[in-house]
Amino acid sequence: ASYGSSPCADSPTGLGFAQQGPSGMLCEIDYWDGTNTLLYYTPELSGSQLARIVDPGGETTDFAYISVNNIFTVSKIRNSVQADWVAQNPTTRDTDAARTLISYDTAGRATQVQLPSATGSTTDTARPAHTYGYGPAANEARMTVAGFDPPQNYASDVTWDAGGRTLTSTDATGSVTTNTWDTGDQPASVYNASTGRKSTAFFDIDERVIDSYGPAQASCFGSDNRPNGTCTNPAVAHSSKQYDSNFTVGNNGLGAAYWELVDFAGGTKYHEYFQGTSGVLSYNWGTGSPTNVPADNWSGRFTGRINLASTGNYSFASSADDGLRIYVDDVLVSSHWPGQTDSSVVFNNAVANSSHRIRIDYEELTGSAAFTAYWTPPGGSQVAIPTSVLTPNYGLTTRVVTDDSTTGSPAHTVDTHYDTPGP
């Protein structure tokens, strides 16, 4: 790949492009077979926007812009099929009839998207188009489709909340779908008023689905979005997922990555599933090092999740030859680093049995390499962190359970086992 400006070839003349791509912007992609993709930009006074993409074989896509509230916004697009059609007779065909046109209101919101004319005529009244209006309520938009005249005079209506999340959507038949969201901005439930059916989902702290229910009649659900027990024959459909379990070597540990240089410079040289020593977060390499890593001047990072069983203040401490830093939920809670003063802060856990991100950075300079990470739980004494409270965070789906809605029938379970997880 090449980036502007000096590595880039000059743009074609007479087409309104900048002579060179803007500094630091991608202008060429080279492929293994000797072909390339070229990118051209508008002049600086026109915002230095992407104006043309030429893919192998001469496939060309063009973009044009207008300024809306001093922001350059794409207003015209011509794809490679339309460009080929224009190339047959540019004198008569190079018009907006061969482009997708996008219009905006003064607030910068799209008001219409009009596709190219099938006949190539600028006066074609049958051009496919979607038109967007905003209101009548706040956070509401309606779309009409050219040539389509449903009873309520719009093809769809959407409302959303202050976070931009869809609350309701109404289709051309008047059917309304209502959405709710959890505190992590994940879709908690979907309800279709026409069918009276509802589906719900629950997510873990990493925003992965762990339970889903439905679709079933809305009366089958309680206010917590889980089945209320009133629907038993058939029962509400249910499936669940588990992640990062079923490891042959055990489910407790962290994902490890090692660099051949200090300060995590250069590329990683080795990955492994790290389980410490004797059930605690500690390891002694002696004068050795991880696989593919030199004996001195290297660094390592251990990541995953830590379960904090009790509420209250946890303190952490580091012991290392040479450096160790401990982060919980991206907060540096303990530091023992070469050339720096040791430091630590208390981490307050507000929810019992809650899972938190943990990251441990290690640095080896010369000589022996070893570290131990300690914690002091609320009301406890300082000990090395047990690996039993640690899990990796690879995101591997290791169990899927689908309940049979027929009473008394067994669930369908799919287990995926890993010998040694990780890259």
C-alpha positions as CSV (number, residue, x, y, z in Angstrom):
1,A,0.0,0.0,0.0
2,S,1.1,3.6,-0.6
3,Y,0.1,6.7,1.2
4,G,0.1,10.4,-0.1
5,S,1.7,12.4,-1.1
6,S,5.1,11.6,-2.5
7,P,4.7,7.8,-2.9
8,C,1.5,8.3,-5.0
9,A,1.3,8.5,-8.8
10,D,-0.1,11.8,-10.2
11,S,-3.9,11.8,-10.7
12,P,-5.4,12.0,-14.2
13,T,-5.5,15.6,-15.4
14,G,-8.6,17.5,-16.5
15,L,-11.0,15.6,-14.1
16,G,-10.8,17.9,-11.1
17,F,-8.8,15.6,-8.9
18,A,-5.9,16.7,-6.6
19,Q,-2.6,16.1,-8.3
20,Q,-1.5,14.0,-5.3
21,G,-3.4,12.3,-2.6
22,P,-3.5,14.1,0.8
23,S,-0.5,13.4,3.0
24,G,-1.0,10.2,5.0
25,M,-4.1,9.1,3.0
26,L,-4.2,5.7,1.2
27,C,-3.7,6.2,-2.6
28,E,-2.6,2.8,-3.9
29,I,-3.1,-0.9,-3.0
30,D,-0.8,-3.4,-4.8
31,Y,-1.8,-7.0,-5.2
32,W,0.3,-10.2,-5.5
33,D,-0.6,-10.6,-9.2
34,G,0.8,-7.1,-10.2
35,T,-2.5,-5.4,-10.3
36,N,-3.5,-2.5,-8.1
37,T,-6.3,-0.3,-6.8
38,L,-5.8,3.5,-7.2
39,L,-7.6,6.1,-5.1
40,Y,-7.9,9.8,-6.1
41,Y,-9.1,12.7,-4.0
42,T,-10.7,16.1,-4.5
43,P,-8.5,19.2,-4.1
44,E,-7.8,20.5,-0.6
45,L,-10.3,23.4,-1.1
46,S,-12.9,20.8,-1.7
47,G,-12.2,18.9,1.5
48,S,-9.6,16.4,0.2
49,Q,-12.4,13.8,-0.1
50,L,-12.2,10.4,-1.8
51,A,-13.3,11.1,-5.4
52,R,-12.5,8.0,-7.4
53,I,-11.6,4.3,-6.8
54,V,-10.1,2.4,-9.8
55,D,-10.0,-1.3,-9.2
56,P,-8.2,-3.9,-11.3
57,G,-9.6,-4.1,-14.8
58,G,-10.5,-0.5,-14.7
59,E,-13.6,-0.8,-12.6
60,T,-14.3,2.7,-11.6
61,T,-16.4,4.2,-8.8
62,D,-16.8,8.0,-8.5
63,F,-18.0,10.2,-5.6
64,A,-19.1,13.8,-5.5
65,Y,-19.7,16.0,-2.5
66,I,-21.6,19.0,-1.3
67,S,-21.0,21.1,1.8
68,V,-23.7,20.8,4.5
69,N,-23.1,23.0,7.5
70,N,-19.4,23.2,6.4
71,I,-19.1,19.4,6.3
72,F,-18.4,17.8,3.0
73,T,-21.0,15.1,2.5
74,V,-21.3,12.6,-0.3
75,S,-24.1,13.6,-2.7
76,K,-23.4,11.6,-5.9
77,I,-22.2,8.0,-6.5
78,R,-21.5,6.3,-9.8
79,N,-20.5,2.7,-9.7
80,S,-18.5,0.6,-12.1
81,V,-21.6,-0.6,-14.1
82,Q,-22.8,3.0,-14.6
83,A,-19.3,4.2,-15.4
84,D,-19.0,1.5,-18.2
85,W,-22.3,2.7,-19.6
86,V,-21.2,6.3,-19.6
87,A,-17.8,5.4,-21.2
88,Q,-19.7,4.2,-24.4
89,N,-20.7,7.8,-25.1
90,P,-19.5,10.3,-22.5
91,T,-20.8,13.3,-24.5
92,T,-24.4,12.4,-24.0
93,R,-24.4,9.9,-21.1
94,D,-22.2,11.7,-18.5
95,T,-25.2,13.2,-16.6
96,D,-26.8,12.7,-13.3
97,A,-29.1,10.2,-14.9
98,A,-26.2,7.7,-14.5
99,R,-25.6,8.5,-10.8
100,T,-27.1,7.7,-7.4
101,L,-28.2,11.1,-6.0
102,I,-28.4,11.9,-2.3
103,S,-30.1,15.0,-0.9
104,Y,-30.0,16.5,2.6
105,D,-31.8,19.0,4.8
106,T,-30.2,21.9,6.5
107,A,-29.5,19.7,9.6
108,G,-27.4,17.3,7.4
109,R,-30.0,14.5,7.4
110,A,-30.6,12.6,4.2
111,T,-34.0,13.5,2.6
112,Q,-33.8,11.4,-0.5
113,V,-31.8,8.7,-2.2
114,Q,-32.5,8.4,-5.9
115,L,-31.0,5.6,-8.0
116,P,-29.8,6.0,-11.6
117,S,-32.4,6.1,-14.4
118,A,-33.0,2.7,-16.1
119,T,-33.3,4.6,-19.4
120,G,-30.5,7.1,-18.9
121,S,-32.9,10.0,-19.1
122,T,-32.6,13.0,-16.8
123,T,-36.4,13.5,-17.0
124,D,-37.2,9.9,-16.1
125,T,-40.1,10.0,-13.6
126,A,-39.8,6.3,-12.8
127,R,-36.4,6.5,-11.1
128,P,-36.4,4.3,-8.0
129,A,-36.2,6.6,-4.9
130,H,-36.6,6.6,-1.2
131,T,-37.6,9.9,0.4
132,Y,-37.1,10.5,4.1
133,G,-39.1,12.9,6.3
134,Y,-38.5,13.7,10.0
135,G,-41.3,13.9,12.5
136,P,-44.1,14.4,13.3
137,A,-42.7,13.5,16.7
138,A,-39.2,14.1,17.9
139,N,-36.8,11.3,17.1
140,E,-39.1,9.9,14.4
141,A,-38.6,9.4,10.7
142,R,-40.7,8.2,7.9
143,M,-39.8,6.8,4.5
144,T,-41.8,6.8,1.3
145,V,-40.9,4.7,-1.8
146,A,-41.5,6.1,-5.3
147,G,-44.4,4.3,-7.0
148,F,-45.6,2.7,-3.8
149,D,-48.7,4.1,-2.1
150,P,-49.6,2.2,1.1
151,P,-52.7,3.2,3.2
152,Q,-50.8,5.2,5.8
153,N,-48.9,7.1,3.1
154,Y,-45.5,5.8,4.1
155,A,-43.5,2.6,3.6
156,S,-41.9,2.6,7.1
157,D,-41.8,4.7,10.3
158,V,-39.1,4.5,12.8
159,T,-38.7,6.1,16.3
160,W,-35.6,6.1,18.4
161,D,-34.3,7.1,21.8
162,A,-31.8,9.7,22.8
163,G,-29.0,7.2,22.3
164,G,-30.1,6.6,18.7
165,R,-31.4,3.1,19.5
166,T,-34.5,2.0,17.6
167,L,-37.7,1.9,19.8
168,T,-40.4,1.2,17.2
169,S,-40.6,0.4,13.5
170,T,-43.8,0.3,11.5
171,D,-43.9,-1.4,8.1
172,A,-46.1,-0.7,5.1
173,T,-48.9,-2.9,6.5
174,G,-49.0,-1.0,9.8
175,S,-47.4,-3.8,11.8
176,V,-45.4,-2.3,14.7
177,T,-42.3,-3.9,16.2
178,T,-41.1,-2.6,19.6
179,N,-37.5,-2.9,20.8
180,T,-36.1,-2.5,24.3
181,W,-32.4,-2.3,25.3
182,D,-30.3,-3.3,28.3
183,T,-27.8,-1.0,30.1
184,G,-25.0,-2.2,27.8
185,D,-26.9,-1.1,24.6
186,Q,-27.7,-4.7,23.7
187,P,-31.1,-5.6,22.3
188,A,-33.1,-6.9,25.3
189,S,-36.4,-7.7,23.7
190,V,-38.3,-7.5,20.4
191,Y,-42.1,-7.5,20.4
192,N,-44.4,-7.7,17.3
193,A,-47.8,-6.3,18.0
194,S,-49.4,-8.0,14.9
195,T,-48.5,-11.5,16.1
196,G,-48.3,-10.8,19.8
197,R,-45.0,-12.6,20.0
198,K,-41.9,-11.6,21.9
199,S,-38.3,-12.6,21.9
200,T,-35.7,-11.7,24.6
201,A,-31.9,-12.0,25.0
202,F,-29.4,-11.7,27.9
203,F,-25.7,-10.9,27.5
204,D,-22.6,-11.3,29.6
205,I,-20.2,-8.5,30.6
206,D,-18.5,-8.9,27.2
207,E,-21.8,-8.3,25.4
208,R,-22.0,-11.9,24.2
209,V,-25.4,-13.7,24.2
210,I,-25.7,-16.2,27.0
211,D,-29.5,-16.8,27.0
212,S,-32.2,-16.2,24.5
213,Y,-36.0,-16.9,24.8
214,G,-38.8,-17.0,22.3
215,P,-40.5,-16.1,20.1
216,A,-43.5,-16.8,22.3
217,Q,-46.7,-14.9,23.2
218,A,-45.9,-11.8,25.3
219,S,-48.0,-13.1,28.1
220,C,-45.4,-15.9,28.6
221,F,-42.9,-13.4,29.9
222,G,-42.5,-11.6,33.1
223,S,-41.3,-8.0,33.6
224,D,-37.7,-9.3,33.8
225,N,-38.0,-10.6,30.2
226,R,-37.7,-14.2,31.3
227,P,-40.5,-16.8,31.1
228,N,-43.0,-16.4,33.9
229,G,-43.9,-20.1,34.0
230,T,-47.4,-19.7,32.6
231,C,-46.6,-21.3,29.3
232,T,-45.6,-25.0,29.6
233,N,-47.0,-26.9,26.7
234,P,-45.1,-26.0,24.7
235,A,-42.6,-24.2,26.9
236,V,-41.0,-21.0,25.8
237,A,-38.1,-21.7,23.4
238,H,-34.8,-21.3,25.1
239,S,-31.1,-21.6,24.1
240,S,-28.0,-20.7,26.1
241,K,-24.3,-20.4,25.3
242,Q,-21.1,-20.7,27.4
243,Y,-17.7,-19.4,26.5
244,D,-14.1,-20.3,27.2
245,S,-14.8,-23.6,29.1
246,N,-14.2,-27.3,28.2
247,F,-10.4,-26.8,28.0
248,T,-8.6,-30.1,28.5
249,V,-5.9,-28.4,30.5
250,G,-8.4,-26.6,32.8
251,N,-10.6,-23.6,32.5
252,N,-8.6,-21.2,34.8
253,G,-5.8,-19.1,33.5
254,L,-5.0,-16.1,31.3
255,G,-4.2,-15.6,27.6
256,A,-0.5,-14.7,27.3
257,A,1.4,-12.9,24.5
258,Y,5.2,-12.4,24.4
259,W,7.3,-9.8,22.7
260,E,11.0,-10.2,21.7
261,L,11.7,-6.6,22.9
262,V,10.9,-4.5,26.0
263,D,8.0,-2.1,26.1
264,F,6.0,-4.4,23.8
265,A,7.9,-3.2,20.8
266,G,7.9,-5.1,17.6
267,G,5.7,-8.1,16.9
268,T,4.5,-10.8,19.3
269,K,6.7,-14.0,19.0
270,Y,4.7,-16.5,21.1
271,H,1.2,-17.0,22.5
272,E,0.1,-19.5,25.1
273,Y,-2.6,-20.3,27.7
274,F,-0.9,-19.2,31.0
275,Q,-1.9,-21.0,34.2
276,G,0.9,-19.8,36.5
277,T,2.6,-22.2,39.0
278,S,1.0,-24.3,41.7
279,G,-2.4,-22.8,41.3
280,V,-1.3,-19.1,41.7
281,L,-0.5,-16.3,39.4
282,S,3.3,-16.7,39.6
283,Y,6.1,-17.9,37.4
284,N,9.8,-18.3,37.4
285,W,11.6,-18.7,34.1
286,G,15.1,-18.6,35.8
287,T,17.6,-17.4,33.2
288,G,15.3,-18.8,30.4
289,S,12.4,-17.3,28.6
290,P,9.2,-18.3,26.8
291,T,9.4,-20.0,23.4
292,N,10.8,-17.9,20.5
293,V,11.8,-15.1,22.9
294,P,15.4,-14.2,23.8
295,A,16.6,-14.7,27.4
296,D,16.9,-10.9,28.1
297,N,15.1,-7.7,27.2
298,W,11.6,-9.1,26.4
299,S,8.1,-8.3,27.6
300,G,4.8,-10.2,28.1
301,R,1.1,-9.5,28.6
302,F,-1.4,-11.7,30.3
303,T,-5.1,-10.9,29.8
304,G,-8.5,-12.3,30.7
305,R,-11.1,-11.9,33.5
306,I,-10.9,-12.0,37.3
307,N,-13.8,-12.9,39.5
308,L,-14.2,-10.8,42.7
309,A,-16.4,-12.7,45.1
310,S,-16.9,-10.1,47.8
311,T,-17.9,-6.5,47.8
312,G,-15.5,-4.0,49.2
313,N,-11.9,-2.9,48.7
314,Y,-9.3,-5.1,47.0
315,S,-5.7,-4.2,47.0
316,F,-3.0,-5.6,44.7
317,A,0.7,-5.9,44.8
318,S,3.5,-6.8,42.4
319,S,6.8,-8.6,42.8
320,A,9.0,-9.1,39.8
321,D,12.4,-9.4,38.3
322,D,12.2,-7.0,36.6
323,G,8.8,-5.2,36.1
324,L,5.1,-5.9,36.7
325,R,1.9,-3.8,36.3
326,I,-1.6,-5.0,37.2
327,Y,-4.7,-3.5,35.7
328,V,-8.3,-4.2,36.7
329,D,-11.0,-2.8,34.4
330,D,-8.2,-0.8,32.7
331,V,-7.3,0.9,36.0
332,L,-3.6,0.5,37.1
333,V,-3.9,-0.9,40.6
334,S,-0.3,-2.0,41.1
335,S,3.0,-1.0,39.5
336,H,6.5,-2.3,40.1
337,W,8.4,-1.1,37.0
338,P,12.1,-0.5,36.3
339,G,13.1,3.1,36.9
340,Q,9.8,4.1,38.5
341,T,8.5,4.4,42.0
342,D,6.2,1.5,43.1
343,S,2.6,2.5,43.4
344,S,-0.8,0.9,44.1
345,V,-4.5,2.0,44.4
346,V,-7.5,0.3,46.0
347,F,-10.1,-1.3,43.7
348,N,-13.6,-1.1,45.1
349,N,-15.9,-4.0,44.0
350,A,-19.5,-2.9,44.2
351,V,-21.1,-6.2,43.1
352,A,-20.5,-9.6,44.7
353,N,-19.3,-12.4,42.3
354,S,-18.7,-10.0,39.5
355,S,-16.3,-10.5,36.6
356,H,-13.8,-7.8,35.7
357,R,-11.1,-7.3,33.0
358,I,-7.6,-8.0,34.2
359,R,-4.3,-7.3,32.4
360,I,-0.8,-7.9,33.6
361,D,2.2,-6.4,31.9
362,Y,5.6,-7.9,32.6
363,E,9.1,-6.8,31.5
364,E,12.4,-8.7,31.7
365,L,15.7,-6.9,31.4
366,T,18.7,-9.1,32.2
367,G,19.4,-12.1,34.4
368,S,16.6,-14.1,36.0
369,A,13.0,-13.6,35.0
370,A,10.1,-14.1,37.5
371,F,7.0,-12.5,38.9
372,T,4.2,-13.0,41.4
373,A,0.9,-11.0,41.5
374,Y,-0.7,-10.6,44.9
375,W,-4.1,-9.5,46.2
376,T,-5.7,-8.7,49.5
377,P,-9.4,-9.4,49.4
378,P,-11.8,-7.5,51.7
379,G,-11.1,-8.7,55.3
380,G,-8.3,-11.0,54.2
381,S,-4.5,-11.1,54.1
382,Q,-2.1,-10.7,51.2
383,V,-1.6,-13.8,49.1
384,A,-0.7,-14.7,45.6
385,I,-3.7,-14.4,43.3
386,P,-5.2,-17.9,42.9
387,T,-5.7,-19.0,39.2
388,S,-9.1,-20.4,40.3
389,V,-10.5,-16.8,40.0
390,L,-9.0,-16.2,36.5
391,T,-10.4,-17.1,33.1
392,P,-9.1,-16.3,29.7
393,N,-11.2,-14.1,27.4
394,Y,-10.7,-15.8,24.0
395,G,-14.4,-15.6,23.2
396,L,-14.6,-19.3,22.2
397,T,-18.1,-20.7,22.2
398,T,-17.7,-24.0,24.1
399,R,-21.3,-25.0,24.8
400,V,-24.6,-24.4,23.1
401,V,-27.8,-25.8,24.8
402,T,-31.1,-25.7,23.0
403,D,-34.0,-26.8,25.2
404,D,-36.7,-29.0,23.7
405,S,-40.1,-27.2,24.1
406,T,-41.8,-30.6,24.6
407,T,-42.3,-31.3,28.3
408,G,-39.9,-34.1,29.5
409,S,-37.7,-34.1,26.4
410,P,-34.0,-33.7,26.9
411,A,-32.2,-30.6,25.7
412,H,-29.9,-30.7,22.7
413,T,-26.3,-29.9,23.8
414,V,-23.3,-29.2,21.6
415,D,-20.0,-29.1,23.4
416,T,-16.7,-28.0,21.8
417,H,-13.6,-29.0,23.6
418,Y,-10.1,-27.4,23.2
419,D,-6.9,-29.1,24.1
420,T,-4.8,-26.0,24.5
421,P,-6.8,-22.8,23.7
422,G,-5.5,-19.6,22.3
423,P,-3.8,-18.6,19.1
